[in-house]
């Protein structure tokens, strides 16, 4: 049995993702495709446009065999720790042979060589990078400049786009963990991560950013840019008229900031004392989530960084709960694998995970107390709370309670 893994957000699942699944299955000869997917919140510091169960259903209907949730602690983090958490989770399952990702570079040897160099020279490069960050460089630019001139010229393409950067972090995490999982990449065919315009023809693959924008402004236009099953799911969810956005959480965020202003926010993950002071100073100008991010944004603080910090505050993700900086030194950085859904043909894969995994497979959160304790259990409960916050802002009939994650069944296709 050969298993290939993908790490994704599927926000939403589109034809580029379908190409990824089909390409991976064909090129690697995988019997099963396993996805590690962000839950209800995604890496750029935003909510997913629909909940993790709907996105799981999209993935399963388009050929993914099983979907496991990436804990919010990692899903709402930088590229380094997003990748590190996801790779550590996959490595702990002891059933994954290949990790597949799309990239602009499209050459795996370049990723492997650069990742090896970054891991083996970690302390020296990190020291140079920190000095450059203090001078105002962005993180990718600082890390590239921290390399020697020869290394920088050879590896510069890997620091030039979000997909290449993530691919490099995947390979780096595999090296750091001494994993047996083999990386595999292919050249992406879509219009690019930041492209917000839909392709002119259905054969021109559109980005998730473009599809999200269209859903907000011209929802019917996405029909030819997502798989048919996905479009039907979007129709059923009535998302064609109301996707979830950052501003859906404006009132909740304002309340949280208002109630904790006196003690400040430096205790939250990624929030410095200076940023905490800036949040407090500008709170009277708060109108919306996105509007407040724009107020706080500066040359040193990117929009995404601030958005993630505000989400950490909203979701109560604090520094003492996070062990991200030491994830390579912690025995089990992701202490469980929460299954969100699977195809009926994947029962063999699930059996293999149960037999071989170093971490428990959680299929029913209500039973997690039997399998987890202490900080491990608290991490799962943190994810449950994040899901509850997400569900709390969704419209529902009067008198109907929000979705209960403890009783929610797995998605099955």
NORCORPE-V252225 format. One record per residue. N is the residue number from 1. RES is the residue in three letters. PHI is phi in degrees with one decimal (999 if undefined). OMEGA is omega as a letter, one per 20 degrees, with the letter a starting at -180 (* if undefined). Layout:
N & RES & PHI & OMEGA
N & RES & PHI & OMEGA
//
This chain:
1 & UNK & 999 & r
2 & UNK & -116.4 & a
3 & UNK & -121.6 & r
4 & UNK & -108.5 & a
5 & UNK & -114.4 & r
6 & UNK & -130.1 & r
7 & UNK & -116.6 & a
8 & UNK & -152.0 & r
9 & UNK & -114.4 & r
10 & UNK & 48.3 & a
11 & UNK & -122.2 & i
12 & UNK & -96.4 & r
13 & UNK & -67.1 & a
14 & UNK & -135.2 & a
15 & UNK & -67.5 & r
16 & UNK & -65.8 & r
17 & UNK & -66.9 & r
18 & UNK & -61.9 & r
19 & UNK & -60.2 & r
20 & UNK & -59.2 & a
21 & UNK & -63.0 & a
22 & UNK & -66.0 & r
23 & UNK & -63.4 & a
24 & UNK & -62.7 & a
25 & UNK & -62.2 & a
26 & UNK & -71.3 & a
27 & UNK & -79.0 & a
28 & UNK & -98.0 & a
29 & UNK & 71.6 & a
30 & UNK & -69.2 & r
31 & UNK & -81.6 & a
32 & UNK & -134.9 & r
33 & UNK & -114.4 & r
34 & UNK & -110.4 & r
35 & UNK & -109.4 & r
36 & UNK & -99.3 & a
37 & UNK & -124.3 & r
38 & UNK & -57.5 & r
39 & UNK & -80.2 & a
40 & UNK & -85.2 & r
41 & UNK & -131.0 & a
42 & UNK & -119.2 & a
43 & UNK & -62.2 & a
44 & UNK & -77.8 & r
45 & UNK & 82.1 & a
46 & UNK & -139.7 & r
47 & UNK & -75.4 & r
48 & UNK & -67.5 & a
49 & UNK & -69.4 & r
50 & UNK & -148.4 & a
51 & UNK & -69.0 & a
52 & UNK & -65.1 & a
53 & UNK & -72.6 & r
54 & UNK & -65.3 & a
55 & UNK & -71.7 & r
56 & UNK & -62.4 & r
57 & UNK & -60.3 & r
58 & UNK & -59.4 & a
59 & UNK & -64.5 & a
60 & UNK & -64.8 & a
61 & UNK & -70.0 & a
62 & UNK & -111.7 & r
63 & UNK & 114.0 & r
64 & UNK & -71.1 & a
65 & UNK & -87.3 & r
66 & UNK & -155.7 & a
67 & UNK & -125.6 & r
68 & UNK & -115.5 & a
69 & UNK & -81.3 & r
70 & UNK & -84.3 & a
71 & UNK & -54.1 & a
72 & UNK & -57.8 & r
73 & UNK & -54.6 & r
74 & UNK & -93.7 & a
75 & UNK & -62.4 & r
76 & UNK & -102.0 & a
77 & UNK & -131.2 & r
78 & UNK & -65.5 & a
79 & UNK & -56.1 & a
80 & UNK & -61.1 & a
81 & UNK & -87.7 & r
82 & UNK & -58.9 & r
83 & UNK & -66.7 & a
84 & UNK & -60.7 & r
85 & UNK & -65.7 & a
86 & UNK & -65.6 & a
87 & UNK & -67.0 & r
88 & UNK & -61.6 & r
89 & UNK & -62.6 & a
90 & UNK & -61.6 & a
91 & UNK & -63.4 & a
92 & UNK & -70.1 & a
93 & UNK & -72.8 & r
94 & UNK & 60.2 & r
95 & UNK & -131.3 & a
96 & UNK & -92.6 & r
97 & UNK & -98.1 & a
98 & UNK & -135.9 & r
99 & UNK & -110.7 & a
100 & UNK & -106.9 & r
101 & UNK & -147.9 & r
102 & UNK & -89.5 & a
103 & UNK & -153.9 & r
104 & UNK & -76.2 & a
105 & UNK & -68.7 & r
106 & UNK & 68.6 & a
107 & UNK & -127.6 & a
108 & UNK & -66.9 & a
109 & UNK & -62.5 & r
110 & UNK & -65.7 & r
111 & UNK & -62.2 & a
112 & UNK & -64.9 & a
113 & UNK & -64.9 & a
114 & UNK & -67.5 & r
115 & UNK & -61.6 & r
116 & UNK & -61.0 & a
117 & UNK & -64.8 & a
118 & UNK & -65.3 & r
119 & UNK & -71.1 & a
120 & UNK & -71.4 & r
121 & UNK & -114.8 & a
122 & UNK & -57.6 & a
123 & UNK & -62.9 & a
124 & UNK & -63.8 & a
125 & UNK & -68.4 & r
126 & UNK & -62.9 & r
127 & UNK & -62.5 & r
128 & UNK & -63.7 & a
129 & UNK & -63.3 & a
130 & UNK & -61.3 & r
131 & UNK & -63.9 & a
132 & UNK & -70.7 & r
133 & UNK & -63.3 & r
134 & UNK & -66.1 & r
135 & UNK & -86.3 & r
136 & UNK & 102.2 & r
137 & UNK & -72.2 & r
138 & UNK & -70.1 & a
139 & UNK & -61.6 & r
140 & UNK & -60.3 & a
141 & UNK & -66.7 & r
142 & UNK & -64.3 & a
143 & UNK & -68.2 & r
144 & UNK & -66.2 & r
145 & UNK & -67.6 & a
146 & UNK & -71.8 & r
147 & UNK & -80.2 & r
148 & UNK & -66.5 & a
149 & UNK & -60.7 & r
150 & UNK & -65.5 & r
151 & UNK & -65.3 & a
152 & UNK & -61.1 & a
153 & UNK & -68.3 & a
154 & UNK & -74.0 & a
155 & UNK & -100.4 & a
156 & UNK & -54.2 & r
157 & UNK & -59.8 & a
158 & UNK & -75.7 & a
159 & UNK & -108.8 & a
160 & UNK & -102.3 & a
161 & UNK & -150.4 & a
162 & UNK & -57.5 & a
163 & UNK & -70.2 & r
164 & UNK & -64.9 & a
165 & UNK & -62.0 & r
166 & UNK & -63.9 & r
167 & UNK & -59.6 & r
168 & UNK & -64.2 & r
169 & UNK & -66.9 & r
170 & UNK & -60.3 & a
171 & UNK & -65.2 & r
172 & UNK & -62.6 & r
173 & UNK & -65.3 & r
174 & UNK & -61.2 & r
175 & UNK & -65.9 & a
176 & UNK & -61.7 & a
177 & UNK & -90.6 & a
178 & UNK & 52.6 & a
179 & UNK & -76.3 & r
180 & UNK & -87.9 & r
181 & UNK & -69.4 & a
182 & UNK & -97.0 & r
183 & UNK & -77.8 & r
184 & UNK & -140.6 & r
185 & UNK & -131.1 & r
186 & UNK & -145.4 & a
187 & UNK & -74.4 & r
188 & UNK & -68.9 & r
189 & UNK & -110.4 & a
190 & UNK & -83.2 & a
191 & UNK & -86.9 & r
192 & UNK & 105.4 & a
193 & UNK & -57.9 & a
194 & UNK & -93.2 & a
195 & UNK & -70.5 & a
196 & UNK & -106.3 & r
197 & UNK & -108.9 & r
198 & UNK & -69.5 & r
199 & UNK & -61.1 & a
200 & UNK & -68.8 & r
201 & UNK & -130.0 & r
202 & UNK & -58.7 & a
203 & UNK & -76.3 & r
204 & UNK & -89.6 & a
205 & UNK & -68.4 & a
206 & UNK & -94.5 & a
207 & UNK & -78.6 & r
208 & UNK & -62.8 & r
209 & UNK & -60.5 & a
210 & UNK & -65.1 & a
211 & UNK & -68.5 & r
212 & UNK & -62.0 & r
213 & UNK & -63.1 & r
214 & UNK & -64.5 & r
215 & UNK & -60.3 & a
216 & UNK & -80.7 & a
217 & UNK & -115.0 & a
218 & UNK & -147.0 & a
219 & UNK & -57.1 & a
220 & UNK & -64.9 & a
221 & UNK & -71.0 & a
222 & UNK & -82.2 & a
223 & UNK & -52.5 & a
224 & UNK & -87.1 & a
225 & UNK & -114.5 & r
226 & UNK & -130.6 & r
227 & UNK & -57.8 & a
228 & UNK & -56.3 & a
229 & UNK & -61.5 & a
230 & UNK & -67.3 & r
231 & UNK & -60.7 & r
232 & UNK & -66.2 & r
233 & UNK & -64.7 & r
234 & UNK & -61.4 & r
235 & UNK & -64.1 & a
236 & UNK & -60.9 & a
237 & UNK & -82.8 & a
238 & UNK & 59.2 & r
239 & UNK & -73.8 & a
240 & UNK & -64.1 & r
241 & UNK & -117.1 & a
242 & UNK & -149.9 & r
243 & UNK & -73.4 & r
244 & UNK & -80.5 & r
245 & UNK & -132.0 & r
246 & UNK & -56.3 & a
247 & UNK & -70.8 & r
248 & UNK & -64.2 & a
249 & UNK & -106.9 & a
250 & UNK & -58.4 & a
251 & UNK & -66.2 & r
252 & UNK & -62.5 & a
253 & UNK & -64.4 & a
254 & UNK & -60.4 & r
255 & UNK & -60.4 & a
256 & UNK & -63.4 & r
257 & UNK & -64.4 & a
258 & UNK & -64.2 & a
259 & UNK & -72.6 & a
260 & UNK & -113.4 & a
261 & UNK & -57.9 & a
262 & UNK & -63.3 & a
263 & UNK & -88.9 & r
264 & UNK & 81.4 & a
265 & UNK & -124.4 & a
266 & UNK & -67.3 & r
267 & UNK & -80.1 & a
268 & UNK & -88.3 & a
269 & UNK & -55.4 & r
270 & UNK & 74.8 & a
271 & UNK & -97.0 & r
272 & UNK & -81.8 & r
273 & UNK & -62.6 & r
274 & UNK & -62.6 & r
275 & UNK & -68.2 & r
276 & UNK & -58.9 & r
277 & UNK & -62.5 & a
278 & UNK & -66.9 & r
279 & UNK & -61.6 & a
280 & UNK & -62.0 & a
281 & UNK & -63.5 & a
282 & UNK & -97.1 & a
283 & UNK & -57.2 & r
284 & UNK & -61.7 & a
285 & UNK & -92.8 & a
286 & UNK & -64.1 & r
287 & UNK & -123.9 & r
288 & UNK & -141.0 & r
289 & UNK & -55.9 & a
290 & UNK & -66.9 & r
291 & UNK & -64.0 & r
292 & UNK & -70.1 & r
293 & UNK & -59.4 & a
294 & UNK & -64.5 & r
295 & UNK & -64.8 & a
296 & UNK & -82.8 & a
297 & UNK & -62.0 & r
298 & UNK & -149.0 & r
299 & UNK & -62.1 & a
300 & UNK & -83.4 & a
301 & UNK & -115.3 & a
302 & UNK & -74.4 & r
303 & UNK & -57.0 & a
304 & UNK & -64.7 & r
305 & UNK & -59.4 & a
306 & UNK & -66.9 & r
307 & UNK & -60.6 & r
308 & UNK & -64.9 & r
309 & UNK & -60.9 & r
310 & UNK & -63.4 & r
311 & UNK & -67.7 & r
312 & UNK & -60.9 & r
313 & UNK & -65.8 & a
314 & UNK & -58.6 & a
315 & UNK & -93.3 & r
316 & UNK & 65.0 & r
317 & UNK & -94.8 & a
318 & UNK & -105.6 & a
319 & UNK & -62.7 & a
320 & UNK & -68.0 & r
321 & UNK & -88.7 & a
322 & UNK & -101.9 & r
323 & UNK & -121.6 & a
324 & UNK & -59.7 & a
325 & UNK & -59.1 & a
326 & UNK & -109.4 & a
327 & UNK & -62.9 & a
328 & UNK & -76.5 & a
329 & UNK & -100.7 & r
330 & UNK & -86.9 & a
331 & UNK & -59.5 & a
332 & UNK & -130.2 & a
333 & UNK & -63.3 & r
334 & UNK & -119.6 & a
335 & UNK & -83.5 & r
336 & UNK & -159.0 & r
337 & UNK & -123.6 & a
338 & UNK & -90.4 & r
339 & UNK & -80.0 & r
340 & UNK & -99.5 & a
341 & UNK & -179.7 & a
342 & UNK & -159.4 & r
343 & UNK & -87.1 & a
344 & UNK & -61.2 & r
345 & UNK & -71.5 & a
346 & UNK & -91.5 & a
347 & UNK & -60.2 & r
348 & UNK & -64.9 & r
349 & UNK & -63.7 & a
350 & UNK & -63.6 & r
351 & UNK & -62.8 & r
352 & UNK & -64.8 & r
353 & UNK & -63.2 & a
354 & UNK & -60.2 & a
355 & UNK & -79.6 & a
356 & UNK & -113.0 & a
357 & UNK & -67.2 & r
358 & UNK & -82.9 & r
359 & UNK & -125.9 & a
360 & UNK & -70.8 & r
361 & UNK & -91.0 & a
362 & UNK & -93.8 & r
363 & UNK & -104.8 & r
364 & UNK & -134.9 & a
365 & UNK & -54.4 & a
366 & UNK & -63.4 & a
367 & UNK & -97.7 & a
368 & UNK & -63.8 & a
369 & UNK & -59.5 & r
370 & UNK & -76.4 & a
371 & UNK & -112.0 & a
372 & UNK & -128.0 & r
373 & UNK & -148.5 & r
374 & UNK & 57.1 & a
375 & UNK & -61.1 & a
376 & UNK & -64.2 & r
377 & UNK & -66.9 & a
378 & UNK & -62.6 & r
379 & UNK & -64.0 & r
380 & UNK & -63.4 & r
381 & UNK & -64.6 & r
382 & UNK & -61.9 & r
383 & UNK & -64.7 & r
384 & UNK & -61.6 & r
385 & UNK & -63.9 & r
386 & UNK & -59.2 & r
387 & UNK & -63.4 & r
388 & UNK & -65.8 & r
389 & UNK & -61.6 & r
390 & UNK & -59.8 & a
391 & UNK & -65.6 & a
392 & UNK & -65.6 & a
393 & UNK & -95.9 & a
394 & UNK & -80.2 & r
395 & UNK & -67.5 & r
396 & UNK & -153.9 & a
397 & UNK & -57.7 & r
398 & UNK & -57.6 & r
399 & UNK & 89.1 & r
400 & UNK & -93.2 & a
401 & UNK & -74.2 & r
402 & UNK & -64.2 & r
403 & UNK & -56.7 & r
404 & UNK & -102.6 & a
405 & UNK & -66.5 & a
406 & UNK & -71.8 & a
407 & UNK & -111.2 & a
408 & UNK & -69.9 & r
409 & UNK & -74.5 & r
410 & UNK & -64.5 & r
411 & UNK & -76.3 & r
412 & UNK & -130.7 & r
413 & UNK & -126.4 & *
//
